[in-house]
Amino acid sequence: MKKRNTALAVAAGAAAVALALSGCSTSSSSSASGPVTLKVWTGFTGGDRPGYAQIVKDFEASHPDIKVQMTVQPWDTIQQKLPSAWLTGQGPDIAAVSSDPNAVAQYVKTNSVLALTDTGSGKDQINTSKLAPGTVKEFTYKGKLYGIPANFATLSLYYNKKLFQQAGITNPPKTIDELAQDAKKLTTGGHYGISLADNQTIQMWPVLQWLEGGDIVNGKGCSVLQTSAGQKSLSTWADLVAKDKVSPVGQTGAEADSLFSAGKAAMEINGPWAAPGYKSAGVDLGIATIPTGVDGTSVTLGSTAPLSVSAKTKYPKQAQEFLAYWTSKSTQEKFSLKTGFPPLRTDMTDDAKLAADPTVSVFASQVGNARLYLPHVPQATKVDSDGYVPLIGKITRGTSVASATKDAAQTIDGLTGCSQ
């Protein structure tokens, strides 16, 4: 499981050529008549890195007039270097600006990113109508699109088949009520029913809230945690952790992963990046879609990172051509099969190759039902770290939901500038 600022997205990436960040400059063609060179920065350093490298390799093979130099650095390094680099025209042509999708807003404010105009259903156009839900809106400001999803990961329910069998449970839970019941039943013999993290993690508690009929903020960025629906959506799982001890308290994402990997927890909500590690650890692994909510609807959390173009690039046409290729059906099919990530498109649920992959198929089937975490919410990162994370920490340790949500609402509204 990834930290919010390193995987809210989503985990991991690729490189074709390693360039020093401080030495990169706006691209120029390799010769007067030769191919142009696009420089790309990403923070994708994990196990799916070869998938991104493959995109670059295939693009260059099919576009001999364009070369791509992709540099991979830690997200923190990119976030430190990129703002000034783009302002001075010394940065890359294209960058995955952050693992936080809201981060593209700061580059819009400084006029550092190019508005994408080569959209449509043509061969070399970005087909925005087919991108994962919420991503186009997330990267659109004042009617103009400033980024596309670099990837898209949904969360699914991992479960330990051996522990399920020992508890007499035949199938994974189909509804949120069954999930709660199974979590209690599986908490026995030194094992936890579910491994929940509440800090330094890609968030799973919002998924539990959505399934229970609640939410964190409304469309204006105002907290709805203190409403009856908000409190009710938190109470069930707060009690399960605080009273029934279905999960340890205060886990980081890494700690929650380790607990499940060690066979000490029967379930965990996580993304596709986790599957290889669990299999390597010898877990008798099952992967299922997130159970349906109290009203019968299906929802999970989706994470992404924005891939944007520098406003000062010399090659806006070629840069957008590269983004169109990146998000195309054929590219996304190959990427998914190589990495285990679902495609970032909604029109691939009937793809035979993806459907045949037991891991990809589960994550891909939920792309259309996925929601982003705190999309377009002002100061979303601080809303998470200063408001939501402390809230979950309190209620899982026994603080009343009414008291904790009141405090969290005041913090969140103060950060977003909301006046109820």
N, C-alpha and C positions, 0 to 999 in steps of 0.2 A: 504494500500500500504506500502511496506517495504523499509527501507533504503537500499542503495546498499550494505553496509558492513554487513547487518543483514538479507538480504533476496534476494540478487541477486541469489538469489536464490530462494530464496524460503524460505519460512516461516516455521518453527515450527517442533517439534519432540517429542521424547519419552524417557522414562526411566523405567527400571525394578528395579534397585537397586541404591540408591543414595550413591555415594562414594565421599569422599573428594579428590579433584584433587591432592593435595599435598601428599596424602597418598597412591596413586595408584602405583602399581609396575607391572613389566612384569608378565604375568599370569603363574601360576603353577597349576598342577592338585590338586583337593581337597584331594586326597589320592593316594597312590602308584598305585592302580588299579582302582580308580574311574574316573569319567568324568573329562575332562579338562575344564578350565574356561577361557573364552575369555572376556576381559574387553574392553568396548567400550565407547568412549566419543562422545557426539553430542551436538550441540547448538540449537536443535530443541525444542523450549519452548512454541510454540503456540498451537492453537486449534487442529492441526493435530497430536499432541503428542501421543494420544492414538493409532493412526495408527501404529506408530513405535513400541510402546509397544506390540501391537498385533503380529507384525512380530517376535519379540523376543520370545513371549509366544508360538507361533506356531512352530518356529524353534526348541525350546527345546523339545516340545512334539514329534516332528518327528525325533529328533537327541538326544536320551537319553545319548549319550556319550559326549555331549558338553553342557556346561552351558554358559549363556551369562549374564554379569553384565553391564547394560547400565547406564551411568551417563549423566545427562543433566545439562549443565552450560551455561551461556551467551557466545556468540561467542567471545567477547573481552577477557573473562577469558581463554578460550581455546587457543586463539591465543597468549596469554601471557605465558601460562604454557607449552603448548605442545612442542615447539621447544627444550627447555632444557630437558624436560622429555624424549623425544624420543632419544636425543643425549646420555643421561646417562643410557638409558635402564630402566627408572622408569615409563615410560608412559604406556598407554593402548596398547592392541594388535591392535585395530582398532580405527580410529577416523574420524569423519567428520571434516576435518582440518580447514575449514573456509566456510563462505557463499560465498566467492569469489573464483570461479573456478580456477583463475590463481594462487592462493596461494599454490597449490601443488608443483609449481616449486621450491619454497624455500626449501622444504623438499627433493626434488630430489638433489639439489645442495649440501646439507649437508649429503647425503647418509642416510637419516632417514626413507625412505619409501621403501617397498619391491616391486620389479617388479612382477606383477601378471602374472603367467604362466599357471594357471589352467583355460584356456579358451577353448571354443568349444561349441558343442551342446549336450554334455553329461548331465546326471541328476545333477551331482554335479560340473558342469563347468559353468563359466561365459560366456554367449552367447553374445559376444561383437558385433556380426553382427546385433543384434536386438535392441541395445541400441539407445536412442534418438540421432538424428543427431548432429554431432559436439562434442559429449561428449567424445568419444573414442580418437579422435584427440586431444582434449583439455588436456586430462590426459596422453598423450603419449609424451615421450621425448627420443630422440635418438633411436627411434624404440622400446622402452619398455613402457608397460602400468603400470601406478602407481596409478590408482584409477578408481572407477566406480561412476556413478551418485548416490547420496544418494536419490534424488528425482528429479522430473523434472516438472516444471510448465510453462505453456504457458500463454500468455496474451490474453484476449478476450475483446469484447466491451460490457460493461454494459450500459443499457439504461432504462430510466424511462418511462414506457408505458403511464402513465397518462399525462405526459408533451408532449409526442409524439402525443397523441390523441388531446390534446388541440391545438396543432400547425397544426393539419390536416395531420400529417404524419402517414401513415398506417404501414409501415414496417421499420426495421432498415436499414441503408445504406449498399449497396452491393459493392460499389466502393469507392475509395478514393475521387473522385469528389463529389459523393453523400454525403460522410461524411462531406466535407467542406461546401456544400450547406445546409445540415441539421443543422450544427453547427451555421450557421448564422441565419437560420430561427427560431431556438429554443432559440436564444438569445433575449428574449423579456419578458416584464412583471416582471422584477426583477430576472429573471432566466438566467443562463448562458447556452450556447449550449453544452459546454463540460468542464469538469474539468481536466486541465492539470497541472501536477507538474513538476518542473524542478530541485529540489534539495532534498536531503535526501529521495530518492525514488528509486524504481526499475524503470529504464528508459523506457519512452514511446516515447520520441522524436526520438530515432533511428528508431522505427517502422514507424513513419510518414515519416522519410527520406527514408527508404527503399521503402515504398509504392510510394513515389514521384520520385524514380529512382536514389537516391543518397546514400552516405555512409559516414563513418567517417574516416577510414583508409583503405589502401590497404593491400595486402598480406605481404608486407614488413614492415608494421607498420607505413608507411608514411601517413600523413594527405592527404585526398582528399576533405576536406571541402572547400578549396579555388578553386577547379575546378568549371567549369560552372555547371556540374551536381550536385555537392555538394551545391553550392549556390542556384540553382533553387529548390532543394529539401527542403531547409529551408525557402525560401521566402514566399511560399504560407501560411504556418502556422504561420510564424512570423507576416505577415500582418493581418491574422485573429485575432491574439491575440492583437497586438499593435494597430491596426486601428479599427477592427470590434468588439473588446472586447468580443470575444466568451468565454474567460476564464480569471479568475483573473491572475495576474502576480506574479511570485515569490513564488508560493505555494510549501510547503513541501508535501511529500506523504500523511502524516497524515491530513494535511489541505485539500488536494484535496479529500480525502476520506470523511471527515466530510461534505464538501460542497455537495457531491453527496448524502450522507446519509440523509442530511437535506432536500432533495428535491429541492435544489437550483441550481442544474445542471442537464441537461438532459442526458448526456453521460459521461462515463469515461472508460479509458483503464486500466485494472487491472487483477490480477491473481485470482486463485480459492479460495485463503484464504479469499477474501473479501466478498464472497457471503453470508455466514451466518450473518455477521454484517448488511449488507444491508437489508436482509429479516427481521431481528429483528427490524430494524429501521422503518419498515413499507413501504419501497419503493415498488411501483408496478413494480417489477423488471423483466427486460428482459435481456437475455444474448445471444449475437450473435458472430459469428466468425469475426475476423478482416476483414474489406473490402479488396477487391483485389486492387492491385496497378495500376499505369498508364499503365503498359504493360500487365495487366491481370493476373499477378502472385499473388500467395498467400504467405504471409510471416508474421510472428509474432516473438516476442522475447521469447526465452526460457531461463529459469534460473535454476541453479542447484548448488549443493555443492559436492565437491569430498569426497568420502569415501575411505580411504586408510589404508594400513596395515603397522605396524611398521617393520622396517628392523630388529629389534632385538626381534621380537616375537618368542616364543618357539614353536608356533603352526601355521606355515605358511599354512599347508594343511587345518586345521580346519577353519582358518580365511578366506581362499578363498572359502571354502565350504559355510560359512555363507554369503559371498557376492553373491555367485551363487544363494543361496536360496532367498536372498533379492531381486534380480533382476529377479526372475523367473516369468512366466506368472501368475501362480495361486496366488502367493504372491502379485503381482502388482494389480491383479483384486480386491482382498480383500482390499488392502490398498486404492485403488481409491474409492471404494464404501463406505469406512468408513470415508474418509477425504475430498472427493470432488476433490482431485488432479488427474490429468491424470496419466496414467501409464508411466513409463520411457522407455517403449518399443515401437517400431514402428509396431509390428505385432499384435496389439490388436484392430485395428479399426473396426473389424467385431465381437468383443466380444458382445454378445447379452445383457448381464447384464449391461455393461457400456453404450451401446447405448440406453438402456431404462432409464438411469438416465439423467434428463434434464440438469443438471449442468455439470456432468462429461463428457457427450457426446460432448459438445461444446469444452471444453478444450482438450479432447483426440483427437478430429478430426484434431487438428492443430499441433500435436506433430511432424509429418513428415515435416511440413513447417517451423518449428521454427529455429531461429538462436540465437546463444549465443552473448552476448554483449562483444566486445573487446577481443575475444578469442586469447590466446597466444600473446597478445600485451604486450611488456615490460612495467612495471610500469602502468598497466591498471587502478589501483585505482586512481593514480594521474592524469592520462590522463583524467579520468572522472571528478575528483574534481577540477583540476587546468585548464583543457582545455575545456572540453565539457560543464560542468555545467555553467561556466561563459559566454560561448558563447550564450547559450540559454537565460540566464538572460539578456544579452545585446540586442539581436535582438527582444525579446518580449517587450522591453522598448523603442524601436524605433531606436536603433543604426543600421546603414546600414549593411546588410548581408555581403557585400563586405569587409567592414572594420573589422567587427567582426570575419569573417572567416580567414582573413589574420593573425590577432593576435592569434587566436586559433591554426592555423596551425603551427606557430612558436613555441608555447608552446608545442604542442603535439610532433612535430619532435624533439624538444630538449629533451623531456622526453624519447622518444623511441630510440634516437640515430640515427634517420634517416637523411640521407643527400639526398635531392631531386636531 
